[in-house]
Amino acid sequence: MEKLTNRDDVVRIFLDDVRALHRSAEERGITYRKSRTNLQLTHAAPIPNGKLQVDLLEYLTWFYTDGDDLKHQARMQPIQLILSETEGGWKIERVNRIGEREERNLVKGELNFRPSSIVEGNRKRSYDRRKAQQYAELWWDGFNPQYKKFDVDCTNYISQCLYAGGMPMEFSNRKDRGWWYRNQGGTVSWSHSWAVAHALRWYLESSGRATAVGDAKLLTIGDVICYDWDGDGRWQHNTIVVAFDRNGMPLVNAHTVASQHRFWDYKDSYAWTERTQYRLFHIQDTF
């Protein structure tokens, strides 16, 4: 969570966001035409020391031209305000933004996933990329009530998309094995690979269910991109390919900072650095 403690910090970080967005647009050769912003109050409550916590969702939509095509991308950014009371009313003391760097410390080190002994179903399955795409579009800005809602939800969302496309769960009685989610009489459990970015990256690498490719243009609908923002081997974010721009480059959906049709390289994100590494996974057509 990014903490901004004064007005100058708030202005600086949002201006940085705008600059990153325009740099990305210049690199892609697109032109922004219109934007729309809405704020939704999701929670407000008093906290210790006479302060007030206010949770907001910022809805952002941009319309742009990509060659002759009019396209859009959208995001939902969670924002938390900490207010303190003064003689003249309430003053913003701190702004917290939940962002794409949030999974950094959820899993330490490289997880060595091994195939588990129980794979869901006993027949070959095909990966239906259209169904994975449809699920990604349906739930990019919300949470399917059939699954647990995670505060840091990017990998849970990607796993749901893969499962909706037909990738079978691989069950184990260990959280560091397989790829699975269980709801048994209201008791919910899941593997690390289902819900943690670092773990899903290594599961896809070692399970034989995906092949790493070296060029984003080789990806197709329903494929997965993993992100290591600092280039230090800690994989912190995942997205799913749902569309392409006029040059055949992927546009992706994601959660945590819920994003729709975002350009795949995330150079418009404050999480991106010059050291950012990507792992591009083509999901197998059959399992």
TIGU-738680 format. One line per 8 residues: number of its first residue (from 0); their letters; for each residue x, y, z of N, C-alpha, C. Coordinates in steps of 0.1 Angstrom, whole numbers. Layout:
<recs>
NUM = A = X Y Z X Y Z X Y Z | ...
</recs>
This chain:
<recs>
0 = MEKLTNRD = 8 -12 0 0 0 0 9 12 0 | 6 21 -9 14 34 -10 8 44 -1 | 16 51 7 11 60 17 16 74 13 | 7 83 10 10 97 7 6 106 18 | 15 113 24 13 120 37 10 135 36 | 11 141 24 8 155 23 3 158 9 | -2 170 8 -9 174 -5 1 173 -17 | 13 178 -14 23 177 -25 26 163 -30
8 = DVVRIFLD = 26 154 -20 28 140 -24 17 135 -33 | 5 138 -29 -7 134 -36 -7 139 -50 | -4 152 -52 -4 159 -65 7 152 -73 | 19 150 -67 30 145 -74 27 131 -80 | 21 122 -72 19 108 -76 9 108 -87 | -2 116 -86 -12 116 -96 -7 122 -109 | 2 132 -108 8 138 -121 17 127 -127 | 24 120 -119 33 109 -124 25 99 -131
16 = DVRALHRS = 13 95 -126 4 86 -133 0 92 -147 | -3 104 -148 -7 110 -160 4 110 -170 | 16 114 -165 28 114 -174 31 100 -180 | 30 90 -171 32 76 -175 22 72 -186 | 10 76 -184 -1 72 -194 2 78 -207 | 7 91 -207 10 98 -220 23 92 -226 | 32 88 -218 44 82 -224 41 69 -231 | 33 61 -224 28 49 -230 21 51 -243
24 = AEERGITY = 12 61 -243 4 64 -256 14 68 -267 | 24 76 -264 33 80 -274 41 68 -280 | 45 59 -272 52 47 -276 43 38 -285 | 30 38 -282 21 29 -289 16 36 -302 | 17 49 -302 11 57 -314 -4 58 -313 | -9 59 -301 -24 61 -300 -26 75 -295 | -39 80 -297 -42 93 -293 -54 93 -284 | -53 98 -271 -64 99 -262 -74 109 -267
32 = RKSRTNLQ = -87 106 -266 -98 115 -271 -106 120 -259 | -109 112 -250 -118 115 -239 -116 107 -227 | -118 112 -215 -117 104 -203 -129 106 -194 | -131 97 -185 -142 98 -176 -138 93 -162 | -141 100 -152 -137 96 -138 -150 97 -129 | -151 87 -121 -162 87 -111 -156 81 -98 | -161 87 -86 -157 82 -73 -169 76 -66 | -167 64 -60 -177 57 -53 -172 56 -38
40 = LTHAAPIP = -181 60 -29 -178 58 -15 -181 44 -11 | -172 36 -6 -175 22 -3 -175 19 12 | -168 28 20 -168 26 35 -163 38 42 | -169 41 53 -164 52 62 -166 49 76 | -156 50 84 -157 47 99 -147 54 107 | -150 57 119 -140 63 128 -129 53 132 | -117 58 134 -106 50 138 -99 56 150 | -90 50 157 -84 56 169 -78 70 167
48 = NGKLQVDL = -77 77 178 -71 90 178 -80 101 171 | -93 98 171 -103 108 166 -102 110 151 | -97 100 144 -96 101 129 -107 94 122 | -108 96 109 -118 89 101 -112 83 89 | -116 70 87 -111 63 75 -122 63 65 | -119 67 53 -128 68 42 -122 59 30 | -130 49 25 -125 41 14 -133 45 2 | -126 47 -9 -132 51 -22 -128 41 -33
56 = LEYLTWFY = -136 40 -43 -132 34 -56 -132 45 -67 | -121 46 -73 -120 56 -84 -122 48 -97 | -132 51 -105 -135 45 -118 -129 54 -129 | -120 49 -137 -114 57 -148 -116 50 -161 | -121 57 -171 -122 52 -185 -116 62 -194 | -108 56 -203 -101 64 -214 -106 59 -227 | -109 68 -236 -112 65 -250 -101 70 -259 | -97 62 -268 -85 66 -277 -87 60 -291
64 = TDGDDLKH = -80 66 -300 -79 61 -314 -66 53 -316 | -68 42 -321 -57 33 -324 -57 30 -339 | -50 38 -347 -52 38 -362 -66 43 -365 | -74 36 -372 -88 40 -375 -98 35 -365 | -94 28 -355 -103 22 -345 -104 31 -332 | -116 32 -327 -119 39 -315 -119 28 -304 | -111 29 -294 -110 18 -284 -111 25 -270 | -112 17 -260 -112 22 -246 -104 13 -237
72 = QARMQPIQ = -99 18 -226 -94 10 -215 -100 16 -202 | -101 8 -192 -107 12 -179 -100 6 -168 | -101 13 -156 -95 8 -144 -104 12 -132 | -102 5 -121 -108 8 -108 -97 8 -98 | -94 20 -92 -83 22 -83 -89 24 -69 | -86 14 -60 -90 16 -46 -81 27 -39 | -88 36 -32 -81 47 -25 -86 48 -11 | -78 50 -1 -82 51 13 -77 65 18
80 = LILSETEG = -86 72 24 -83 85 29 -83 84 45 | -73 90 51 -73 91 66 -75 106 69 | -86 109 75 -90 123 78 -88 126 93 | -84 138 96 -83 143 110 -91 156 111 | -98 157 122 -107 169 124 -99 181 129 | -102 192 123 -96 205 127 -107 215 130 | -104 227 134 -114 237 137 -122 240 125 | -116 240 113 -123 243 101 -130 232 94
88 = GWKIERVN = -130 220 101 -136 208 94 -126 196 94 | -128 188 84 -119 176 83 -108 178 72 | -96 174 76 -85 176 67 -79 162 63 | -75 161 50 -69 148 46 -55 147 52 | -53 137 60 -40 135 66 -31 126 58 | -37 116 52 -29 106 44 -38 100 34 | -32 96 22 -39 89 12 -31 76 9 | -39 65 10 -33 52 8 -38 46 -5
96 = RIGEREER = -30 42 -14 -34 36 -27 -30 21 -27 | -39 12 -29 -36 -2 -30 -33 -4 -45 | -21 -10 -48 -16 -10 -61 -11 -23 -66 | -4 -23 -77 0 -35 -84 12 -42 -77 | 19 -35 -68 30 -40 -61 27 -48 -49 | 14 -50 -46 10 -55 -33 14 -69 -29 | 16 -78 -40 19 -92 -37 33 -94 -33 | 41 -84 -33 56 -86 -32 60 -96 -21
104 = NLVKGELN = 54 -95 -9 59 -103 2 50 -114 7 | 41 -118 -2 32 -129 2 38 -142 2 | 48 -145 -7 55 -157 -8 70 -154 -9 | 78 -160 -1 92 -158 -1 99 -169 -9 | 108 -166 -18 116 -175 -25 108 -183 -36 | 115 -191 -44 110 -198 -55 103 -211 -50 | 90 -213 -53 83 -224 -49 85 -235 -60 | 89 -247 -56 91 -258 -65 79 -266 -66
112 = FRPSSIVE = 69 -263 -75 57 -270 -76 59 -284 -83 | 53 -294 -78 54 -307 -84 39 -311 -87 | 38 -320 -98 25 -324 -101 19 -332 -89 | 6 -329 -86 -1 -336 -76 -7 -349 -81 | -12 -357 -72 -17 -370 -76 -31 -371 -82 | -39 -360 -79 -53 -360 -83 -56 -348 -92 | -59 -351 -105 -63 -341 -114 -78 -342 -116 | -85 -331 -116 -99 -331 -117 -103 -337 -131
120 = GNRKRSYD = -112 -347 -130 -117 -354 -142 -107 -364 -147 | -111 -373 -156 -102 -383 -160 -102 -384 -176 | -104 -373 -182 -104 -373 -197 -97 -360 -201 | -93 -360 -214 -86 -349 -220 -96 -337 -220 | -91 -325 -217 -99 -313 -218 -93 -303 -228 | -101 -296 -234 -96 -285 -243 -98 -272 -236 | -88 -263 -238 -89 -249 -233 -97 -241 -242 | -109 -236 -237 -118 -228 -245 -114 -213 -242
128 = RRKAQQYA = -106 -208 -251 -101 -194 -250 -112 -184 -250 | -123 -186 -257 -134 -177 -257 -141 -176 -244 | -142 -188 -237 -149 -188 -224 -140 -181 -214 | -127 -183 -214 -118 -176 -205 -119 -161 -207 | -119 -157 -220 -120 -143 -223 -133 -137 -218 | -144 -144 -220 -157 -140 -216 -158 -138 -201 | -152 -148 -194 -152 -147 -179 -143 -134 -175 | -132 -132 -181 -123 -121 -178 -131 -108 -180
136 = ELWWDGFN = -139 -107 -191 -146 -95 -193 -158 -93 -184 | -164 -104 -180 -176 -103 -171 -172 -98 -157 | -160 -103 -152 -157 -101 -138 -145 -91 -136 | -141 -84 -146 -129 -76 -145 -131 -65 -134 | -144 -60 -133 -147 -49 -124 -155 -54 -112 | -155 -67 -109 -163 -72 -98 -157 -85 -93 | -165 -91 -84 -160 -103 -77 -171 -114 -78 | -168 -125 -84 -177 -137 -85 -180 -142 -70
144 = PQYKKFDV = -193 -141 -66 -196 -145 -52 -193 -160 -49 | -191 -168 -60 -188 -182 -57 -174 -184 -52 | -166 -174 -52 -152 -175 -47 -149 -164 -36 | -139 -167 -28 -135 -158 -18 -129 -145 -25 | -132 -134 -19 -127 -121 -23 -114 -118 -16 | -103 -117 -23 -90 -114 -17 -88 -99 -18 | -82 -93 -8 -78 -79 -9 -68 -77 -21 | -58 -86 -22 -49 -86 -33 -54 -97 -42
152 = DCTNYISQ = -61 -94 -53 -69 -104 -59 -65 -108 -73 | -53 -103 -78 -50 -104 -92 -48 -119 -96 | -42 -127 -87 -40 -141 -91 -52 -150 -89 | -60 -147 -79 -73 -154 -77 -82 -152 -90 | -82 -139 -95 -90 -136 -107 -84 -144 -119 | -71 -144 -121 -66 -151 -133 -68 -166 -132 | -67 -172 -120 -70 -186 -118 -85 -189 -122 | -94 -180 -117 -108 -182 -121 -110 -182 -136
160 = CLYAGGMP = -103 -173 -143 -104 -172 -158 -99 -185 -164 | -88 -190 -160 -82 -202 -165 -92 -214 -163 | -97 -214 -151 -107 -225 -148 -119 -224 -156 | -124 -212 -158 -136 -210 -166 -133 -214 -181 | -121 -213 -185 -117 -217 -199 -115 -232 -200 | -115 -239 -188 -114 -254 -189 -102 -260 -184 | -93 -252 -178 -81 -258 -172 -85 -265 -159 | -83 -278 -158 -87 -286 -147 -79 -283 -134
168 = MEFSNRKD = -85 -283 -123 -78 -282 -110 -69 -294 -108 | -58 -292 -102 -49 -303 -98 -48 -303 -83 | -55 -312 -77 -57 -312 -62 -45 -318 -55 | -44 -313 -42 -33 -319 -33 -38 -315 -19 | -33 -322 -9 -36 -319 5 -25 -309 10 | -17 -304 1 -7 -294 5 -9 -281 -3 | -8 -270 3 -10 -257 -3 1 -254 -13 | 13 -260 -12 24 -257 -21 25 -267 -32
176 = RGWWYRNQ = 14 -275 -34 13 -284 -45 1 -282 -53 | 2 -285 -66 -10 -284 -75 -15 -270 -77 | -28 -270 -82 -35 -257 -85 -49 -260 -82 | -54 -255 -71 -68 -259 -67 -74 -248 -58 | -88 -250 -57 -96 -241 -48 -107 -250 -43 | -110 -251 -30 -120 -259 -24 -130 -251 -16 | -142 -254 -17 -152 -249 -8 -161 -260 -2 | -157 -265 9 -163 -277 15 -172 -273 27
184 = GGTVSWSH = -185 -272 25 -194 -268 35 -192 -254 41 | -187 -245 32 -184 -232 37 -170 -230 42 | -162 -240 43 -148 -239 46 -140 -238 33 | -134 -227 31 -127 -224 19 -112 -226 21 | -105 -233 11 -91 -234 11 -86 -233 -3 | -73 -231 -5 -68 -229 -19 -53 -231 -19 | -47 -235 -30 -33 -236 -31 -26 -222 -33 | -13 -222 -30 -6 -209 -32 -7 -205 -47
192 = SWAVAHAL = -6 -215 -55 -6 -212 -70 -20 -206 -74 | -30 -208 -67 -43 -203 -71 -44 -188 -68 | -37 -183 -57 -40 -170 -52 -28 -161 -51 | -16 -166 -54 -4 -158 -52 4 -157 -65 | 7 -145 -70 13 -143 -83 26 -151 -85 | 35 -150 -75 48 -157 -76 46 -172 -77 | 36 -178 -70 34 -192 -70 27 -196 -84 | 18 -188 -89 12 -192 -102 22 -192 -113
200 = RWYLESSG = 31 -182 -113 42 -181 -123 50 -194 -123 | 54 -199 -112 62 -211 -111 54 -224 -114 | 41 -224 -110 33 -235 -114 31 -236 -129 | 28 -225 -136 27 -226 -150 40 -230 -157 | 51 -226 -151 64 -230 -157 67 -245 -155 | 63 -251 -144 67 -265 -141 56 -275 -143 | 44 -271 -146 33 -281 -146 31 -287 -160 | 37 -281 -171 34 -285 -184 21 -280 -190
208 = RATAVGDA = 14 -272 -183 2 -266 -188 3 -253 -196 | 15 -248 -196 18 -236 -204 32 -237 -209 | 35 -229 -220 48 -228 -226 52 -213 -226 | 64 -210 -221 69 -197 -221 73 -193 -235 | 70 -181 -240 73 -176 -253 81 -163 -251 | 89 -160 -262 98 -148 -260 93 -135 -266 | 81 -135 -272 76 -123 -279 61 -122 -276 | 57 -110 -271 43 -108 -268 33 -111 -279
216 = KLLTIGDV = 38 -109 -292 30 -111 -303 26 -126 -305 | 33 -135 -299 30 -149 -300 19 -153 -290 | 15 -144 -282 4 -148 -273 -9 -147 -280 | -19 -155 -274 -33 -155 -280 -42 -152 -268 | -55 -151 -272 -66 -149 -262 -65 -160 -251 | -66 -156 -238 -66 -165 -227 -52 -169 -222 | -42 -163 -228 -28 -165 -223 -25 -156 -211 | -14 -159 -204 -12 -152 -191 2 -145 -192
224 = ICYDWDGD = 3 -133 -186 16 -126 -185 18 -124 -170 | 31 -127 -166 35 -125 -152 45 -114 -151 | 45 -106 -140 53 -94 -139 62 -95 -126 | 75 -92 -128 84 -90 -117 89 -75 -118 | 83 -66 -110 85 -52 -112 99 -48 -110 | 106 -54 -101 120 -50 -97 131 -58 -103 | 127 -69 -110 138 -77 -116 146 -85 -106 | 140 -88 -94 147 -95 -84 142 -109 -81
232 = GRWQHNTI = 134 -114 -91 129 -128 -89 117 -130 -81 | 111 -119 -76 98 -119 -69 87 -115 -79 | 79 -125 -83 68 -122 -92 56 -117 -85 | 51 -105 -89 41 -98 -81 28 -96 -88 | 26 -99 -100 14 -95 -107 12 -105 -119 | -1 -107 -122 -5 -115 -134 -16 -109 -141 | -17 -110 -154 -28 -105 -162 -32 -116 -172 | -43 -114 -179 -48 -124 -189 -51 -116 -202
240 = VVAFDRNG = -47 -122 -213 -49 -115 -226 -63 -117 -231 | -69 -105 -234 -83 -105 -238 -86 -99 -252 | -76 -91 -257 -77 -85 -270 -64 -81 -275 | -63 -74 -287 -51 -70 -293 -53 -56 -299 | -41 -49 -300 -42 -36 -307 -39 -38 -322 | -39 -27 -329 -37 -28 -344 -24 -35 -348 | -14 -34 -339 -1 -40 -342 0 -55 -337 | -11 -60 -332 -10 -74 -327 -5 -76 -313
248 = MPLVNAHT = -4 -64 -306 2 -65 -292 -10 -67 -283 | -8 -75 -272 -19 -79 -263 -24 -67 -255 | -37 -68 -252 -44 -60 -243 -49 -69 -232 | -48 -65 -219 -50 -75 -208 -60 -69 -198 | -66 -79 -191 -75 -76 -180 -68 -81 -167 | -71 -74 -156 -64 -78 -143 -73 -73 -131 | -69 -78 -119 -75 -74 -107 -65 -67 -98 | -69 -64 -86 -62 -56 -75 -64 -41 -79
256 = VASQHRFW = -57 -36 -89 -61 -24 -96 -68 -30 -108 | -82 -31 -107 -90 -38 -117 -88 -30 -130 | -84 -37 -141 -80 -31 -154 -87 -39 -165 | -92 -31 -175 -98 -37 -187 -91 -32 -199 | -86 -41 -208 -80 -37 -221 -68 -28 -219 | -60 -31 -209 -48 -23 -206 -36 -29 -215 | -28 -20 -220 -16 -25 -228 -7 -33 -219 | -3 -44 -225 3 -55 -217 16 -52 -209
264 = DYKDSYAW = 24 -42 -214 37 -39 -207 36 -31 -194 | 24 -26 -191 22 -19 -179 31 -7 -176 | 37 -1 -187 45 10 -185 38 23 -180 | 24 22 -180 16 33 -175 13 31 -160 | 19 21 -154 17 18 -140 29 24 -131 | 25 29 -120 36 34 -111 44 23 -106 | 40 10 -107 47 -1 -102 59 -5 -112 | 57 -1 -124 67 -4 -135 80 3 -132
272 = TERTQYRL = 91 -4 -134 105 1 -134 113 -3 -146 | 124 3 -147 133 -1 -158 138 -15 -157 | 137 -21 -145 142 -35 -142 130 -45 -143 | 118 -41 -147 107 -50 -148 110 -61 -158 | 106 -73 -153 108 -85 -161 94 -91 -164 | 92 -98 -175 80 -104 -179 82 -119 -182 | 72 -127 -179 72 -141 -183 59 -143 -191 | 60 -146 -203 48 -147 -212 45 -162 -214
280 = FHIQDTF = 33 -166 -210 29 -180 -210 17 -182 -220 | 20 -191 -229 9 -196 -238 3 -208 -232 | -9 -207 -228 -16 -219 -222 -19 -230 -232 | -16 -242 -228 -18 -253 -238 -32 -254 -242 | -34 -260 -254 -48 -261 -260 -55 -273 -254 | -48 -283 -249 -54 -295 -242 -47 -298 -230 | -54 -304 -220 -48 -308 -207 -50 -323 -205
</recs>
